[in-house]
């Protein structure tokens, strides 16, 4: 390694003055000239500049509206410099005897730029108005760009910046009176210069008003007359008037010249303000339309124009036109900064280049490995040329420092004078060499810039709260790297794309080209700082804590878990690690057994085989504890014991898990501010990280532990990475010891197998599990269940010993060691015993022996029902002779022969037959209800007897059949006959019932001349319908019913005809009534209509109502007669004389004359009043 000092590598003077801040409106000639002399035109900058200059050059020969340039660039990419220098060069500003155009052309490698600038300066004389719209003190944030442009134009052309005063100057110039104004001003204000006075806004308008009073006293009678009128009439400035006035005034002040507005930070000024953007669009449009290339506009923005337009969704259509108004859109990239920095400050002499190239070749691999950042962004590649160009910086550091500087600006800690990245990086690169405290210029070649040196130079731009904390670290931390690490963390936390990890911290602090990695030292320093709460780690990244974060960490560090807390967290970690639940199988996959997790006396995860995890404390001997567990496992058989290795790392992780959970509980509920909410969110992620780490360490402690079963050790999976994988091998080997009788029923019968077993008429030929377990044997020519098979014998003995067992008890017992049988296997074995009638199954107070009853099947096919069913050993109560006798009886009853001497098959056939018999009995009984036919009780009793054939066990069914078969058959035959009659002669029976009803016989009974023969017919019909054999005497029933129906029909017909004759008679009497003849034909028909209606209504009347009609006709006739008299003799002309009133008592021949005399006297009184008389 050479002993050459770093300062000897450079080609230029590294301690020359470099301005940190570029100002577009800087007019100091010396400063501007130095800026241009040191301006670096990269290839991309030259290409952008070439397109702009070509367009400007063509504007003379090809006038158009394309006059706008939008210079966009990432923060610090040099957009302000680009716009300023192009503006100065186009306007050919004189800089101490040299033109800006010549100076800029000399800096360009591309000769076309130089030629274009020369042609522009010679053929297109230009004025440039250059200003920073966001930094100008005379610009308010609410000012419209039109107004700002106009004021800058007025100022540049020598007019007052007061719009009213400038308007006066322009008018006076047009009138040729400007000199008179100046003379009058000089007289009024001797010793003052109007050129200065008009710039003082508070004086300009009052003094201009006084001068106008002196010039035109007849117009402005008082000194303030013009002032008042000017204030009352504001100067309207619109984009159109701006364009017109710009062209007009340029022609007046600078005839033959073009104008270029150069406006810096327009993008920042409009700040997504739609109105300001529309104003800018209108300015560019009007200058283009009216100027046709005479006035240009160049603006700068950190955002591309397309991005700006994209933000303004509501007016995107309108603002899209803005892009068309800016045909030139140069974009300056941040990648130019490294090249500019290298050429401005870090340029090497030939010897320096050779030295650095050799150094790079010697340590290239080592250097690349130790300085590679883990980042989300793509960083420049470390090559020999890049190393030599940027040394003592590395290529990635330029991009990193740009991000740091940008982050500092956005954080608000940087000073207002903090420059753009381009100048800041250049100045920073210089200070990294020359600064007395942290410069590298005098160090030996090989030293590298580290981020803590950058911190030292940028500390004034860092928030004071961070600076104070880092200053305290020097006294609070003893690790030699504590302060550099903290400084690196502080700057890296301003860069989102670079994770602040121990690896990256070591990279940015790498001190020398030939040095070793500092990663292990950085890890120790970070742990040292974190333990003292001087830095904070969240989401895997470090940062300098804020006050609220310090408080959070202080509360967190005070939380200490108790022994019980650690046990609880360990149990939770075990529970989470026990997924998926470890399992192993027996019988070639017939049954899978899950490992049940037990910890500290509790079953944490349910399963089949207990695995008791025992944590060995670090204070006790692991081997001694294992020996204790071995002895315990001899007593507590069929249980795995798993001793965990002691682990300090696990203890530490559990403690951190507890602290995270506790601080969230204490402070998380009341978190309200953004910072507090973020802390809670970070702590939750930290909690999850500690939880995962605890789970990982639990797995490791188990894998390196010892598993025991029945006093012996068990092998653990050698290549297992998780505890659940490690226990599987031990579980698989241990199952054969635990479930030694599993092979006796190593089957898992399907539901179809179970159904076939329960419904089989003959056990011969059944395959599958019943064949595998050999549960059947041949006996006496028939296949029967072999209860000597070990599995069946075990089930039968269990039920005998316990005096009965439920399905659940059997399933639970045989699921445990030493059996381990599946639930399906247990159900199948119990079903086999049930089929062989060795068991009695009881469910919901119903008992069943055998499987012939259809209700037996659900007891086994439904798991819940099986568990709830009680099973007991069955002792038979019926002999073979009983079965044979019942079989013969059944053959007579149903015409079927049932082979064998077992009650099961016979009971099954009886149940099947009972379904049809019951249906026939019920159908006949229900059909008899509407007609109230006799004999239903006998049918219903037969139904009840048949139900005993269906709802009992096999033997009870056979016994019940024997006792009631003959009686049931008699009623079954009767039901069949009744059903046949009801199907064919139902209507005849309904007629018979109707004949005896009140509507027919009840009306006949009211007839006075009813013959005895008819009465006898009614008695006989009623007796027949009450007879149990009614269905056999349907012809007699029909005969008597018809006799009653005919008699009723005849009498009703006679009554109807008599009514019709009486209606005719009453109509004839009506025609003779007083007044009827005087009425017209229509009125007469109206009077007859009620009588006719009585005749028509007779069709719907029964016999009794027909008999009542004659009396009712008499009343209708009297009503109609009275109505005829009322219509024929109106009440005002006829007096009604009531004979009834004049003669209330009976009289003889002697009293006749007296009665007639009273009638005569009364009639004469009415006739004397010139009225007619109607006797009533």
Secondary structure, 3 states (H helix, E strand, C coil): CCCCEHHHHECCCCCCCCCCCCCCCCCCHHHHHHHHHCCCCCHHHHHHHHHHHHHHHHHHHCCCCCCEEEEEECCCCCHHHHHHHHHHHHHCCEECCEEHHHHHHHHCCCHHHHHHHHHHHHHCCEEEEEEECCCCCCCCCCCCHHHHHHHHHHHHCCCCCCHHHHHHHHHHHHHCCHHHHHHHHHHHCCCCCHHHHCCCHHHHHHHHHHHHHHHCCCCCCCCCHHHHHHHHCCCCCCHHHHHHHHHHHHHHHCCCCEEEEEEECHHHHHCCCHHHHHHHHHHHHHHHHHHCCCEEEEEEECCCHHHHHHHCHHHHHHHHHHHHHCCECCEECCCHHHHHHHHHCCCECHHHHHHHHHHHHHHHHHHHHHCCCCECCCCCCCCHHHHHHHCCCCHHHHHHHHHHHHHHHHHCCCCCCCCCHHHHHHHHHHHHHHCCCCCCCCCECCECCCHHHHHHHHHHHCCHHHHHHHHHHHHHCCCCCHHHHHHHHHHHCCCCCECCCHHHHHHHCCCECCCCCCHHHHHHHHHHHHHCCCCEEECCEEECCCHHHHHHHHHHHCCCCCHHHHHHHHHHHHHHHCCCCCEEEECCCCEEEEEEEEECCEEEECCCEEEEEEECCCCCCHHHHHHHHHHHHHHCCCCEEEEECCCHHHHHHHHHHHHHHHHHHHHCCCCCCHHHHHHHHHHHHHHHHHHHHHHHHHHHHHHCCEEEECCEEECCCCCCCCHHHHHHHHHHHHHHHHCCCHHHHCCCCCHHHHHHHHHCCCCCCCCCHHHHCCCEEEECCEEEECCCCHHHHHHHHHHHHHCCEEHHHHHHHHHCCCCCCCHHHHHHHHHHHHHCCCEEEEECCEEEECCCCHHHHHHHHCHHHHHHCEEEECCCCCCHHHHHHHHHHHHHHHCCCCCCCCHHHHHHHHHHHHHHHHHHHHHHHHHHHCCCCCCHHHHHHHHHHHHCCCCCCHHHHHHHHHHHHHHHHHHHHHHHHHHHHHHHHHHHHHHHHHHCCCCCHHHHCCCCCCCHHHHHHHHHHHHHHCCCCHHHCHHHHHHHHHHHHHHHHHHHHHHHHHHHHHHHHHHHHHHCCCCCCCCCHHHHHHHHHHHHHHHHHHHHCCHHHHHHHHHHHHHHHHHHHHHHHHHHCCCCCEEEECHHHHCCCCCCHHHHHHHHHHHHHHHHHHHCCCCEEEEC
